[in-house]
Amino acid sequence: MNVVITGGTSGIGKALTEKFLKQGAKVIILARSVENSCGIKCDLSNEDEIAKAFKEIEKSYGKIDILINNAGYGISGATELITPAEARKIFDVNFFGTLFCIQNALPLMQKGGKIINISSACAFFALPFRTLYCASKSAVSMLSNSIRMELNCAGIQVCAICPGDIKTNFTKNRVKHFDTNIRYGNRIKNATENIDRNEEKRMPLTYASDKIFQIINKPKLKPQYIIGKKYKFLYFLYKIFPLNWFLKSTNKSKGGKY
Ligand SMILES: NC(=O)c1ccc[n+]([C@@H]2O[C@H](COP(=O)([O-])OP(=O)(O)OC[C@H]3O[C@@H](n4cnc5c(N)ncnc54)[C@H](OP(=O)(O)O)[C@@H]3O)[C@@H](O)[C@H]2O)c1
């Protein structure tokens, strides 16, 4: 079985790589900092590098059984002050990286194949000062649900996995902007500190990666899975309460006023 994992050099992707290798699968990692022989150096914000990496996969492995679109990063800061280049960059990696990997992988996939998109609970739970990340993950989830319908007849299953906060290098790697103006005062700094303060409350990586691995191995995949009991409960509240109530509560819990 050939499994392609983007961002398999750290956190969730690395944990999944180890599990698939243990299971006896051939794993091909796409990331910028690959060191071992099963990796292909690839910056997912660059469509030419993606196309080249999949050509290499075709030549060396022939086919793909599972594609796991996992690579991604976060950004925090006031939406008003994020530069166009940074706004484009996060979509280039999180959304277009996922889309172009799917487009390049599909010609190498057959009936029985699986495409797993690591989205986020942020795909539906909006957060203040994390707009671009939330929007990029909403786009990933929508891509996942839409293409699932297109590929259903071909016997290729697609699903979005939406984890809540997990202890990985994600917080450290988040691009953090503290620029402010009279409109926001110290709310940006407070919101970022609030995320960092809660670092210890994040799910252990082993718990989350075990759950994700179990899901990927299921014979029949649902369109979406939420990882983390707290986030499943929040999703239930999100579905039954008015959006305004939900946004107000979220903002309060992040130290803001609504
Ligand atoms: N941790 C969480 O709380 C959490 C919650 C929900 C969803 N997620 C999602 O889970 C996924 C994995 O995150 P993680 O927590 O494991 O974070 P992580 O430890 O920071 O790992 C991120 C991975 O993405 C790769 N990556 C980042 N930018 C890339 C680029 N331009 N090109 C190629 N690879 C790139 C990195 O590899 P290189 O640096 O080697 O390129 C790394 O392997 C992300 O999509 C994230 O949004 C995480």
The ligand as an ORCA input file, in Angstrom:
! r2SCAN-3c Opt
* xyz 0 1
  N      -2.088     21.075     16.156
  C      -3.315     21.499     16.164
  O      -3.829     22.023     17.188
  C      -4.178     21.345     14.934
  C      -5.581     21.421     15.095
  C      -6.389     21.280     13.970
  C      -5.821     21.083     12.719
  N      -4.461     21.017     12.609
  C      -3.908     20.831     11.256
  O      -3.106     19.678     11.238
  C      -2.107     19.796     10.239
  C      -0.759     19.404     10.815
  O      -0.419     20.306     11.843
  P       0.518     19.929     13.092
  O      -0.238     20.254     14.311
  O       1.085     18.600     12.936
  O       1.613     21.096     12.922
  P       3.197     21.048     12.771
  O       3.789     20.179     13.811
  O       3.603     22.481     12.714
  O       3.434     20.354     11.334
  C       3.125     21.017     10.150
  C       3.646     20.218      8.961
  O       3.273     20.926      7.757
  C       4.410     21.044      6.918
  N       4.357     22.297      6.155
  C       4.068     23.537      6.595
  N       4.188     24.425      5.601
  C       4.569     23.726      4.498
  C       4.874     24.074      3.155
  N       4.844     25.348      2.712
  N       5.222     23.081      2.304
  C       5.306     21.799      2.709
  N       5.026     21.407      3.958
  C       4.671     22.360      4.843
  C       5.624     21.036      7.863
  O       6.752     20.485      7.189
  P       8.070     21.314      6.780
  O       8.255     22.389      7.790
  O       9.139     20.260      6.780
  O       7.784     21.832      5.408
  C       5.159     20.072      8.958
  O       5.510     18.750      8.645
  C      -2.170     21.230      9.732
  O      -2.868     21.270      8.509
  C      -2.968     21.944     10.808
  O      -3.678     23.050     10.301
  C      -3.625     21.134     13.678
*
